[in-house]
Amino acid sequence: MMEDNITHSNYLETNYSDTWIDESYNEDYIFDKTYIRVIFICLYTIVFCLCFFGNLLVIFVICLSRRLKTTTNCFLANLAVADVCVAVFCVYQNLLIYIVENWMFGEFMCKMYVFIQSLSNSASIVILVLICTERYFAILYPITCKQILTNIRLKFIIFTVWTSCVLYSSPKFYWGNTVTVTTENSSETVCVLNRQKFNSKLFDIIHFVLLYLIPLAIISLLYTRIAICLWNSSEQLKLQLDASTNLNYYKTLYPKKSRREKLDKRGSTGNGSLLQRSTNGSANNAHLTQNVLNARRGVIKMLIIVVCAFALCNLPFHARKMWQYWSPNYQGHTNFSALLTPLTFLSTYVNSGVNPLLYAFLSKNFRRGIRELIFCSHKKKRDKRGLSDRKCCTRTTFRTNITAVQNPKPNNFTYNL
């Protein structure tokens, strides 16, 4: 019986992808334990809620708010669409592979699962690179960016991204299969990628380079350039702020004025008000400079968080793949591997759930758009009520004025309309 278990496990590990590990034949299979199932169900549910509801809200706000119809937000909407596909077609389907003994959705849904998982993941990563590139040109070369990135070209870029991602992921629709493994006691049906149809090692290395190393290098390079530019301009603003602060400090050291200056100030009221306005203007400029400085420092921190989130969320999946191919210590039939594999998939799904938090919810304009949508109906009703009240008030005022002309009253009488 042990020989049969080893034979089936080695067969699946050799000929099929590691999205499923043949541990169901062992009595101590880790996912047979109730607390393990509960933990993974809770984790996958949290990630699903972040991916689905967060990105769905991003789509609604960008589509319904006129304020947010910009180039960056157009990319964000497409990013949210890709991440919603991750939530709907990938999260719970991946969980069922580990906690349910048989794939219950059939051959076609198995192919769609592996296809859409690859499509949504690749589209999400490519759109993140486009967002980074657009921000780079918008901040460093704003005029050139507006001239180059027209609406027609924007639509063409988005169409090209989705088309290329479909073509890149289409082979997985052919490679995905449901496989039935029979033993002396039972049989199980699993959804896997058939490694007999392609060179999985070569494909995974290409995937690692194209959709992790190159995007990470581009995002890191462009965001570093943006951060350096913002930091240099922030240093200049800081020098201006220090200069204005020293000037105000100098004025506080010599607050007294001579009697002649006081008489001149009293004699020339216009010059005194002008001096007061200039003093207030310098204080306001210093306050605005400090706000801009704080905002740019916040943007720099935000860029660092974005790069780290992308690198950390996608690293476990690729690291496990490289460990599987290049290390002789990797053992796919152990319980440790059975836990590690879904956790690496879960980390990539976390990236789809974190994207709306990093790119949308931290934006003041996006939060303002959410408030506008939430209070839209109430505001419309209030505006209609106010418009009707103004119409009534106008009619009443007109009639009252006519009456006042026809029947004049004493001067001390007032109308309260």
Order of alpha helices (4+ residues) and beta strands (2+ residues): alpha-alpha-alpha-alpha-alpha-alpha-alpha-alpha-beta-beta-alpha-alpha-alpha-alpha-alpha-alpha-alpha
